[in-house]
Amino acid sequence: MDHYAVFGKPISQSKSPLIHSLFATQTKQSLEYTRVEPAINGFDSAIIQFFADGGKGANITAPFKLAAFEFASNRSDRATISGAVNTLKKCADGSIFGDNTDGPGLVQDLLRLSIPLKNKRILILGAGGAARGVLQPLMAQQPALLMVANRTPSKATLLASLIPSDNLTACGFNELNSAGSSFDLIINSTSASLTAELPAVEPSVIAAAKYVYDMSYGDKPTVFMQHAANLGLTNVYDGLGMLVGQAAESFFIWRGVRPMVEPVIQALREKL
């Protein structure tokens, strides 16, 4: 039986074992999927041992995505742009392939929700690792504009510089507030929802959007989602589908089979 695992610290809360178990049952794949929690400085030794023991692939979560990036023998273009790896696969020649499936997971979920991306104006709030991980796949959808806004404008500018393009721009939250620009889709990639806070963006910017998506999720709408709903938006979504979508992309990389995400999203939603 092929062995896979998710590496992180802490890791007990990870839904990856359940997700991949459901994928395996659905696609009739025989595999074992476990959790591994290395010491903070112990990722390399843990992942080396995992593959030495016959492991076929691994998911990587905080705080080891950068270490996984360095560990990979070769990487996908989207992993290179994101500077982080969340999926490792042992290849037939013994090399370790690194990828970042967050962006494909997000795009897959947006399209599942029938949110149009091509030729649309998209705003990403935040310029951290979450935003960086989805930049290239979003740009591949050919939006009319992809704007990165951050509390610290220089971080947004640095992020936008990773993919030089006339339709990829950056600004600070304050500049965004005064610009009066309207967007088809606003994606919250900040960690504000995890602390029940809101990004420092004028309500008028949010209210003018057609769709709002928060990468965070929970057993009830996030503060950002509630804020958007209070401003009158009806197309408001959380990131649970992105979580399942990025896992589905990992599963495809490992097994060559693309599972259906909808039943797994529903199963997880019932357990929140």
Buried (B, 14 or more C-beta within 10 A) or exposed (E): EBBBBBBBBEBEEBBBBBBBBBBBEBBEBEBBBEBBBBEEEBBBEBBEEBBEEEBBBBBBBEEBBBBBBEBBEEBBEBBBBBBBBBBBBBEEEEEBBBBBBBBBBBBBBBEBEEBBBEEBBBBBBBBEBBBBBBBBBBBBBEBEBBBBBBBEBEBBBBBBEBBEEEBBBBBBBBBBBEEEBBBBBBBBBBBBBEEEEBBBBBEEBBBBBBBBBBBBBBEEBBBBBBBBBEBEBEBBBBBBBBBBBBBBBBBBBBBEBEBEBEEBBEEBBEEE
